[in-house]
Each structure stands twice: as C-alpha cells, then as structure tokens.
Amino acid sequence: MKTFLRFFTLGAAVVLLAACGVSTSTTVSVATNVVATPTPPPVSPNRLIGRWLRPDGGYVLELRSVDTNGMVSASYLNPNPINVERAEAITENGRLKLTVLLRDTGYPGCIYTLFYDEKSDELTGRYYQAAMRESYDIGFTRIKESTP
C-alpha cells in the first residue's frame, strides 16, 4: 500500500508540474526507504523424517523418507499399525505441510493436516475423525532417539 501511495503521489506531482509549465521530462527523485526483507529458505521436507508422538493418546507417526515429489513413506501406530493410504509433504504459504490419510478398520478416511514448526520442532494442525465427522486440534512432538 505504501508503494502504491508513493507512485500515486509521484504521478500527482508530475501532473502538477506539467500544469505549472514545467516539462514532464524533468527527473523527479523520490526516496522510497523500502527495506528488503530476506525470505528465509524453505524448510526441507526431510526435516519431517523421524518418529512423532501424539502426547494425548500415545499414537506414533513414523516418517521414514520423502521423495522428490513430496510423497512420504509413513507408518501410524495406535499402538498397532493403522494403514496409511497416502502421506504427502508440500510447502504451502512458506510453511511445510504434511497430510496423512488413514484408511483402515475404525479409520475410514481419517486425515491429519499438520504444519511443521522449525523453532519448536513440532507438528501441529487438525485431525479429521471421519467415523465421527469431527475435527480436532492436534500436535505431535518428535521422539528423541536414544543413542547406546
């Protein structure tokens, strides 16, 4: 909006100068004071690789790899394995987004829509429980693997 106003003001000044008989080819200098804010590089989808715990129920989301098309090799445990029909990582509005579709007994198309927070190293978002047709705010924390 500031840039628009500066160009609008500059245009009005040129019209005013022309009306006063000043040549419109006169160079007019306007200070813009625009500071470029560097855009941080996108977070690599490989940051998602690991085991993630949903603290409210002990559910585990294991993300093994992400291919160049954003397809994620994933497992979901509750505590037994639940079929992951599809998992995908994309960048949306500068944020790393993970979508996981579960299709199994008791999981008729349940969907996790999660965003990765690099500062907290957490996944947060929504869980759609298809059987109940309800959505919930949800979060996962990374399980820190112990080293022997």
C-alpha positions as CSV (number, residue, x, y, z in Angstrom):
1,M,0.0,0.0,0.0
2,K,2.9,2.4,0.8
3,T,4.4,1.8,-2.6
4,F,1.1,2.5,-4.3
5,L,0.8,5.8,-2.4
6,R,4.3,6.8,-3.3
7,F,3.6,6.1,-7.0
8,F,0.3,7.9,-6.8
9,T,2.0,10.9,-5.1
10,L,4.7,10.9,-7.7
11,G,2.1,10.8,-10.5
12,A,0.2,13.7,-8.9
13,A,3.5,15.7,-8.7
14,V,4.2,15.2,-12.4
15,V,0.7,16.4,-13.3
16,L,1.1,19.4,-11.0
17,L,4.5,20.3,-12.6
18,A,3.0,19.9,-16.1
19,A,0.2,22.3,-15.2
20,C,2.7,24.8,-14.0
21,G,4.5,24.7,-17.3
22,V,7.4,22.6,-16.1
23,S,8.5,19.9,-18.5
24,T,7.2,16.5,-17.5
25,S,10.5,15.0,-18.7
26,T,12.1,16.6,-15.6
27,T,13.6,14.0,-13.4
28,V,12.0,13.8,-10.0
29,S,13.7,11.9,-7.3
30,V,11.6,10.2,-4.6
31,A,13.2,8.4,-1.6
32,T,11.3,5.2,-1.0
33,N,13.0,3.9,2.2
34,V,11.9,0.4,1.3
35,V,13.9,-2.2,3.1
36,A,14.0,-5.6,1.5
37,T,13.3,-8.4,4.0
38,P,15.1,-11.5,3.1
39,T,12.8,-14.5,2.6
40,P,14.1,-17.5,4.6
41,P,14.8,-20.6,2.6
42,P,12.0,-23.2,2.7
43,V,12.3,-25.9,5.2
44,S,13.4,-29.2,3.7
45,P,10.7,-31.9,3.8
46,N,13.5,-34.2,5.1
47,R,13.1,-32.4,8.4
48,L,9.9,-34.4,8.9
49,I,11.8,-37.8,8.9
50,G,11.6,-39.4,12.3
51,R,9.2,-40.7,14.9
52,W,6.5,-38.4,16.2
53,L,4.4,-38.8,19.3
54,R,0.8,-37.5,19.8
55,P,1.0,-37.0,23.6
56,D,-2.7,-37.1,24.2
57,G,-3.0,-40.8,23.3
58,G,0.4,-42.3,22.7
59,Y,-0.2,-42.5,18.9
60,V,3.0,-42.7,16.9
61,L,3.6,-41.3,13.4
62,E,6.7,-42.7,11.8
63,L,8.0,-40.8,8.7
64,R,10.8,-42.8,7.0
65,S,11.5,-40.8,3.8
66,V,10.3,-38.1,1.5
67,D,10.7,-38.5,-2.3
68,T,11.3,-35.6,-4.7
69,N,7.5,-35.4,-5.4
70,G,6.7,-34.9,-1.7
71,M,5.4,-38.4,-1.2
72,V,6.1,-39.6,2.3
73,S,6.8,-43.2,3.4
74,A,4.9,-43.4,6.7
75,S,3.5,-45.7,9.4
76,Y,0.9,-44.9,12.1
77,L,0.7,-46.9,15.3
78,N,-2.2,-46.8,17.8
79,P,-0.5,-48.9,19.3
80,N,-1.0,-51.4,16.5
81,P,-0.3,-50.5,12.9
82,I,-3.0,-48.5,11.1
83,N,-2.9,-48.4,7.2
84,V,-1.5,-45.2,5.9
85,E,-3.2,-44.8,2.4
86,R,-1.2,-41.7,1.5
87,A,1.2,-39.2,3.1
88,E,2.4,-36.1,1.3
89,A,4.6,-33.1,2.2
90,I,4.3,-29.8,0.4
91,T,5.2,-26.2,1.0
92,E,2.1,-24.0,1.5
93,N,2.4,-20.3,2.0
94,G,6.0,-20.7,3.1
95,R,5.2,-23.5,5.6
96,L,6.0,-27.2,5.4
97,K,2.6,-29.1,5.4
98,L,2.2,-32.8,6.0
99,T,-1.1,-34.5,5.0
100,V,-1.6,-38.1,6.2
101,L,-4.7,-40.2,5.0
102,L,-5.5,-43.2,7.2
103,R,-7.8,-45.9,5.8
104,D,-8.3,-49.0,8.0
105,T,-10.9,-50.5,10.3
106,G,-12.1,-47.7,12.5
107,Y,-10.3,-45.2,10.3
108,P,-12.5,-44.7,7.2
109,G,-10.6,-41.8,5.6
110,C,-9.3,-40.0,8.7
111,I,-6.9,-37.2,7.8
112,Y,-4.1,-35.4,9.7
113,T,-3.3,-32.0,8.3
114,L,-0.1,-30.8,10.1
115,F,2.3,-28.0,9.8
116,Y,6.0,-28.2,10.8
117,D,7.3,-25.6,13.2
118,E,11.0,-25.5,12.9
119,K,11.6,-23.5,16.0
120,S,9.8,-25.9,18.3
121,D,10.4,-29.0,16.2
122,E,6.7,-29.9,16.4
123,L,3.9,-30.8,14.1
124,T,0.6,-29.1,14.8
125,G,-2.7,-28.9,13.0
126,R,-6.0,-30.7,12.6
127,Y,-7.2,-34.3,12.8
128,Y,-10.4,-35.2,11.0
129,Q,-12.0,-38.3,12.6
130,A,-14.1,-39.5,9.6
131,A,-16.2,-42.0,11.5
132,M,-17.5,-39.3,13.9
133,R,-17.3,-36.5,11.3
134,E,-15.4,-34.3,13.7
135,S,-12.1,-32.4,13.6
136,Y,-9.7,-31.7,16.5
137,D,-6.7,-29.5,17.1
138,I,-3.8,-31.9,17.4
139,G,0.0,-31.9,17.9
140,F,3.0,-34.3,17.7
141,T,6.4,-34.0,19.3
142,R,9.5,-35.6,17.9
143,I,10.6,-38.7,19.7
144,K,14.2,-38.3,20.6
145,E,16.1,-41.5,19.8
146,S,18.5,-42.6,22.5
147,T,22.0,-43.5,21.5
148,P,23.7,-46.5,23.1
